[in-house]
């Protein structure tokens, strides 16, 4: 794990009334360089938080800000970076009330999803946030996103969440909907966990709906981090999709196919033959929908049932990000193909609803 820089410098004793704010990079702390382009600035975020009265408001819990160098644009994030964030939380877990992860927005939904799976025995809040505009801009959404995320750690919602534009959302149900709008994230198939307006609205029926399930035996009650599998991929179907493209995924442990509508795809013999061959080579093939809302039902249409006969399984209403990360998590546990397929159909971290099955 990379060294951690902290401000203010915390003592070595537990700070169970204090929140750890972990800065990984992203737009929120960027400034314009000499070419007028936004670029990471390792000092600007902490400098701004030190000198902005909002971040010293008496309603905020105490917090420590730390960074994981090098700061990254989230488009450059990979699985090793996800593990680095998780290991940082693990190393600080017994010292803090909860955790805020500052992250770029482009791949934030992936990070939120993977952390929800690989942080085993999580019993504290992990809230991920970022911004569409950096703090150096006068209309930046970063101020209220960051303050809101810090406050959200005190709401007794002990799971991986995303706080953005006054909404606290389940991390593995989130998708980025806009590269322009301030309200950039949403959970299409589930209500937010909480909404901050003139007062706080907690959706308790959503909060209490998540009970973690472990596909393998967990012998410890301590927070542990599992290592996700890197041999997972996503591909999107389109009119004229060439079946031979599927051969590129032979040797992969898992593939997420973004299909049409409720899980429909080509019914040509060539396409189905390539799918069957991929499945016979040990790949778990999950079908999700390309639409933002909807349930994959591999028995509703003939075009979907042929995918099931070729070895594909349903991703239900899971986002592509959640399906990818769930496959990565399960394959990383050392399960075989059949075990992964069985566990994938279970709700492990609230990533889809049982009523949809």
C-alpha positions as CSV (number, residue, x, y, z in Angstrom):
1,X,0.0,0.0,0.0
2,X,1.2,3.5,-0.8
3,X,2.1,5.8,2.1
4,X,-0.8,8.0,3.3
5,X,-0.5,11.7,3.9
6,X,-2.9,13.1,6.6
7,X,-4.3,16.4,7.5
8,X,-4.7,17.2,10.3
9,X,-2.2,14.6,11.6
10,X,-4.2,12.2,13.8
11,X,-2.9,10.5,16.9
12,X,-2.2,6.8,16.8
13,X,-5.1,6.0,19.1
14,X,-8.6,5.1,17.7
15,X,-10.7,8.1,16.6
16,X,-14.1,6.5,16.7
17,X,-15.9,9.9,16.6
18,X,-13.9,10.9,13.5
19,X,-14.4,10.2,9.7
20,X,-11.5,9.3,7.4
21,X,-11.7,11.2,4.1
22,X,-9.7,9.3,1.5
23,X,-8.7,11.4,-1.5
24,X,-8.0,9.3,-4.6
25,X,-8.2,12.0,-7.3
26,X,-10.8,13.1,-9.7
27,X,-12.2,16.4,-10.9
28,X,-13.1,17.8,-7.5
29,X,-9.5,18.7,-6.6
30,X,-8.2,19.6,-10.0
31,X,-7.0,23.0,-11.2
32,X,-6.3,24.4,-14.6
33,X,-2.7,24.0,-15.8
34,X,-0.8,26.3,-18.1
35,X,-2.7,24.9,-21.1
36,X,-6.0,25.7,-19.6
37,X,-6.8,22.0,-19.0
38,X,-8.0,20.5,-15.7
39,X,-5.2,18.5,-14.0
40,X,-4.8,16.9,-10.6
41,X,-3.3,19.2,-7.9
42,X,-2.2,17.3,-4.8
43,X,-2.5,20.3,-2.5
44,X,-5.6,22.2,-3.7
45,X,-8.3,20.1,-2.1
46,X,-6.7,20.2,1.4
47,X,-5.9,23.9,1.0
48,X,-9.5,24.6,0.1
49,X,-10.9,22.5,3.0
50,X,-8.6,24.3,5.4
51,X,-9.7,27.7,4.3
52,X,-13.5,27.3,3.6
53,X,-15.8,27.9,6.5
54,X,-18.3,25.4,5.2
55,X,-15.9,22.6,6.0
56,X,-15.6,23.8,9.6
57,X,-19.3,23.8,10.3
58,X,-20.3,22.7,13.7
59,X,-22.8,20.1,12.3
60,X,-20.0,18.2,10.6
61,X,-18.3,15.3,12.5
62,X,-14.6,15.6,13.0
63,X,-12.6,14.3,10.0
64,X,-9.1,13.6,8.8
65,X,-8.2,14.1,5.1
66,X,-5.6,11.7,3.6
67,X,-4.5,11.1,0.0
68,X,-3.4,7.9,-1.7
69,X,-0.7,9.0,-4.2
70,X,-0.6,9.2,-7.1
71,X,-3.9,11.0,-7.5
72,X,-5.7,9.6,-10.5
73,X,-8.2,10.7,-13.1
74,X,-10.8,7.9,-12.6
75,X,-10.6,7.0,-16.3
76,X,-7.1,5.6,-15.4
77,X,-8.4,3.5,-12.5
78,X,-7.9,-0.3,-12.7
79,X,-8.6,-3.3,-10.4
80,X,-5.3,-2.8,-8.6
81,X,-6.4,0.7,-7.6
82,X,-9.7,-0.7,-6.3
83,X,-7.8,-3.1,-4.1
84,X,-5.6,-0.2,-2.9
85,X,-8.6,1.8,-1.8
86,X,-10.1,-1.3,-0.1
87,X,-6.8,-2.1,1.7
88,X,-6.6,1.5,2.9
89,X,-10.0,1.3,4.4
90,X,-9.1,-2.1,6.0
91,X,-5.9,-0.6,7.5
92,X,-7.8,2.3,9.1
93,X,-11.0,0.4,9.9
94,X,-10.6,0.1,13.7
95,X,-9.6,3.8,14.0
96,X,-12.6,5.6,12.5
97,X,-16.3,6.1,12.6
98,X,-16.7,5.8,8.9
99,X,-15.1,6.5,5.5
100,X,-15.5,9.0,2.7
101,X,-13.8,8.2,-0.6
102,X,-13.2,11.1,-3.0
103,X,-13.2,9.8,-6.5
104,X,-13.5,10.9,-10.1
105,X,-17.0,10.5,-11.6
106,X,-16.2,8.5,-14.8
107,X,-15.6,5.1,-13.1
108,X,-17.1,5.9,-9.7
109,X,-19.9,3.4,-10.2
110,X,-17.4,0.6,-10.8
111,X,-15.5,1.5,-7.6
112,X,-18.7,1.7,-5.6
113,X,-19.8,-1.7,-6.9
114,X,-16.5,-3.5,-6.3
115,X,-16.1,-2.1,-2.8
116,X,-19.5,-3.4,-1.9
117,X,-18.4,-6.9,-2.7
118,X,-14.8,-7.2,-1.7
119,X,-15.1,-5.4,1.7
120,X,-16.2,-8.5,3.7
121,X,-17.8,-8.0,7.1
122,X,-18.3,-4.2,6.5
123,X,-20.2,-2.8,9.5
124,X,-19.3,0.9,9.0
125,X,-20.4,3.5,6.3
126,X,-18.3,3.9,3.2
127,X,-19.5,6.9,1.2
128,X,-18.1,7.7,-2.2
129,X,-18.4,11.1,-3.8
130,X,-16.9,13.5,-6.3
131,X,-18.0,16.4,-8.5
132,X,-18.8,17.4,-12.0
133,X,-16.9,20.7,-11.5
134,X,-13.7,21.2,-9.5
135,X,-13.6,23.2,-6.3
136,X,-11.7,26.0,-8.1
137,X,-14.9,26.8,-10.1
138,X,-17.4,29.2,-8.4
139,X,-20.4,26.9,-9.3
140,X,-18.7,23.7,-8.2
141,X,-21.0,21.0,-6.9
142,X,-18.0,19.6,-5.0
143,X,-18.6,21.7,-1.9
144,X,-22.0,20.2,-1.0
145,X,-21.2,16.8,-2.3
146,X,-18.2,16.5,0.0
147,X,-20.0,18.1,3.0
148,X,-23.0,15.8,2.4
149,X,-20.8,12.7,2.2
150,X,-19.1,13.5,5.4
151,X,-22.5,14.1,7.2
152,X,-23.9,10.9,5.7
153,X,-21.4,8.8,7.6
154,X,-23.4,9.7,10.8
155,X,-26.7,8.4,9.4
156,X,-26.1,4.8,10.6
157,X,-26.2,3.3,7.0
158,X,-23.4,0.8,7.1
159,X,-22.8,-0.1,3.5
160,X,-21.0,1.2,0.5
161,X,-22.9,4.3,-0.8
162,X,-22.6,7.1,-3.2
163,X,-23.5,10.7,-2.2
164,X,-24.2,13.0,-5.1
165,X,-26.5,16.0,-5.6
166,X,-28.2,15.6,-2.2
167,X,-28.9,11.9,-2.7
168,X,-27.4,9.0,-0.8
169,X,-27.6,5.9,-3.1
170,X,-26.6,2.2,-2.8
171,X,-23.2,1.9,-4.3
172,X,-23.9,-1.2,-6.5
173,X,-27.1,0.3,-7.9
174,X,-25.6,3.5,-9.2
175,X,-24.9,4.6,-12.7
176,X,-23.6,7.8,-14.2
177,X,-26.3,9.3,-16.4
178,X,-24.8,12.6,-17.5
179,X,-21.4,14.0,-18.3
180,X,-23.0,17.5,-18.1
181,X,-25.7,17.7,-15.5
182,X,-24.9,18.3,-11.8
183,X,-27.4,15.5,-11.0
184,X,-25.1,13.0,-12.7
185,X,-25.9,9.8,-10.8
186,X,-29.0,7.8,-10.2
187,X,-30.3,4.4,-9.2
188,X,-33.0,3.6,-11.8
189,X,-34.4,0.5,-10.2
190,X,-34.4,1.5,-6.6
191,X,-35.1,4.7,-4.5
192,X,-32.2,6.5,-2.9
193,X,-31.3,5.5,0.7
194,X,-31.7,9.1,1.7
195,X,-32.4,12.5,0.3
196,X,-31.2,15.8,1.8
197,X,-33.7,18.6,1.2
198,X,-34.6,21.2,3.8
199,X,-34.6,18.2,6.1
200,X,-33.3,14.7,5.8
201,X,-35.6,12.0,4.4
202,X,-34.4,8.4,5.1
203,X,-36.0,5.6,3.0
204,X,-35.9,3.0,5.8
205,X,-37.5,0.3,3.7
206,X,-34.5,0.6,1.3
207,X,-31.9,0.8,4.0
208,X,-33.2,-2.3,5.8
209,X,-33.5,-4.3,2.6
210,X,-29.8,-5.1,2.4
211,X,-28.5,-8.1,4.3
212,X,-25.0,-9.3,3.2
213,X,-24.7,-12.9,2.0
214,X,-21.3,-14.6,1.7
215,X,-21.0,-17.3,-1.0
216,X,-18.1,-18.9,0.9
217,X,-17.7,-19.6,4.6
218,X,-16.5,-16.5,6.5
219,X,-14.7,-17.5,9.7
220,X,-13.7,-14.1,11.0
221,X,-15.8,-11.1,12.1
222,X,-13.1,-8.6,11.2
223,X,-13.2,-6.6,8.0
224,X,-11.2,-8.3,5.3
225,X,-10.6,-7.6,1.6
226,X,-10.8,-10.2,-1.1
227,X,-8.9,-9.9,-4.3
228,X,-11.1,-9.6,-7.4
229,X,-10.4,-11.5,-10.6
230,X,-9.0,-9.5,-13.5
231,X,-10.1,-11.9,-16.3
232,X,-13.6,-10.3,-16.7
233,X,-14.9,-8.4,-19.6
234,X,-17.9,-6.5,-20.9
235,X,-19.2,-6.4,-24.5
236,X,-22.2,-4.7,-26.1
237,X,-24.4,-6.2,-28.7
238,X,-25.4,-4.1,-31.7
239,X,-27.1,-4.7,-35.1
240,X,-24.6,-6.7,-37.2
241,X,-22.5,-7.9,-34.2
242,X,-20.0,-10.3,-35.6
243,X,-20.0,-13.6,-33.5
244,X,-16.3,-14.2,-34.1
245,X,-15.6,-11.3,-31.8
246,X,-16.6,-13.5,-28.9
247,X,-13.5,-15.6,-29.5
248,X,-11.4,-12.8,-28.0
249,X,-12.8,-13.7,-24.6
250,X,-11.8,-17.4,-24.6
251,X,-9.7,-17.8,-21.5
252,X,-11.6,-15.2,-19.5
253,X,-13.4,-16.3,-16.4
254,X,-16.5,-14.0,-17.0
255,X,-18.2,-11.9,-19.6
256,X,-21.0,-9.4,-19.2
257,X,-23.1,-9.0,-22.4
258,X,-25.1,-5.8,-22.7
259,X,-28.0,-7.2,-24.7
260,X,-31.1,-5.6,-26.2
261,X,-34.3,-5.0,-24.2
262,X,-35.1,-7.7,-21.7
263,X,-32.0,-9.7,-22.7
264,X,-32.5,-10.3,-26.4
265,X,-29.7,-11.1,-28.9
266,X,-29.1,-12.6,-32.3
267,X,-30.6,-16.1,-32.7
268,X,-28.2,-17.1,-35.6
269,X,-26.5,-20.5,-35.3
270,X,-23.1,-18.8,-35.6
271,X,-23.7,-16.5,-32.7
272,X,-25.1,-19.2,-30.4
273,X,-22.3,-21.6,-31.4
274,X,-19.7,-19.0,-30.4
275,X,-21.5,-18.5,-27.0
276,X,-21.6,-22.2,-26.4
277,X,-18.0,-22.6,-27.2
278,X,-17.1,-19.7,-24.8
279,X,-19.2,-21.3,-22.0
280,X,-17.7,-24.7,-22.6
281,X,-14.3,-23.1,-22.1
282,X,-15.2,-22.1,-18.6
283,X,-16.5,-18.6,-19.0
284,X,-19.5,-17.4,-17.0
285,X,-21.7,-15.3,-19.4
286,X,-24.1,-12.8,-17.8
287,X,-26.7,-11.0,-19.8
288,X,-27.8,-7.5,-18.7
289,X,-29.9,-4.9,-20.5
290,X,-28.5,-1.9,-22.4
291,X,-31.4,0.2,-21.1
292,X,-31.2,2.1,-17.9
293,X,-34.2,0.4,-16.4
294,X,-35.6,-3.1,-17.0
295,X,-35.3,-6.7,-16.0
296,X,-33.5,-9.3,-18.0
297,X,-35.9,-12.3,-18.5
298,X,-34.2,-15.0,-20.6
299,X,-37.5,-16.8,-21.0
300,X,-39.8,-14.0,-22.2
301,X,-38.7,-13.9,-25.8
302,X,-37.3,-16.6,-28.2
303,X,-34.4,-14.3,-28.9
304,X,-33.6,-14.4,-25.2
305,X,-34.3,-18.0,-24.5
306,X,-31.7,-19.0,-27.1
307,X,-29.1,-17.2,-25.1
308,X,-30.0,-19.2,-22.0
309,X,-29.8,-22.4,-24.0
310,X,-26.2,-21.4,-25.0
311,X,-25.2,-21.2,-21.4
312,X,-25.9,-17.5,-20.5
313,X,-27.4,-16.5,-17.2
314,X,-29.6,-13.5,-16.3
315,X,-28.2,-10.4,-14.7
316,X,-31.7,-9.4,-13.6
317,X,-31.9,-5.6,-13.2
318,X,-28.2,-5.3,-12.2
319,X,-26.2,-2.5,-13.8
320,X,-23.4,-3.4,-16.1
321,X,-21.0,-2.1,-13.5
322,X,-22.5,-4.3,-10.7
323,X,-22.6,-7.4,-12.9
324,X,-18.9,-6.9,-13.9
325,X,-17.8,-6.4,-10.3
326,X,-19.9,-9.2,-8.9
327,X,-18.3,-11.6,-11.5
328,X,-14.9,-10.3,-10.6
329,X,-15.5,-10.8,-6.9
330,X,-17.0,-14.3,-7.2
331,X,-14.3,-15.5,-9.6
332,X,-11.7,-14.1,-7.3
333,X,-12.9,-16.4,-4.5
334,X,-11.6,-19.4,-6.4
335,X,-15.1,-20.8,-7.2
336,X,-15.6,-23.0,-10.2
337,X,-17.9,-22.0,-13.1
338,X,-20.9,-23.8,-11.8
339,X,-20.4,-22.3,-8.3
340,X,-20.0,-18.8,-9.7
341,X,-23.2,-19.2,-11.7
342,X,-25.2,-20.4,-8.7
343,X,-23.8,-17.6,-6.4
344,X,-24.5,-15.0,-9.1
345,X,-28.2,-15.7,-8.8
346,X,-28.1,-14.8,-5.1
347,X,-28.6,-11.3,-3.8
348,X,-25.3,-10.7,-2.0
349,X,-25.2,-7.0,-1.3
350,X,-28.5,-5.6,-2.4
351,X,-27.4,-5.4,-6.0
352,X,-30.8,-6.5,-7.3
353,X,-34.2,-7.3,-5.7
354,X,-35.4,-10.8,-4.9
355,X,-38.9,-9.9,-6.1
356,X,-37.4,-9.6,-9.6
357,X,-36.3,-13.2,-9.6
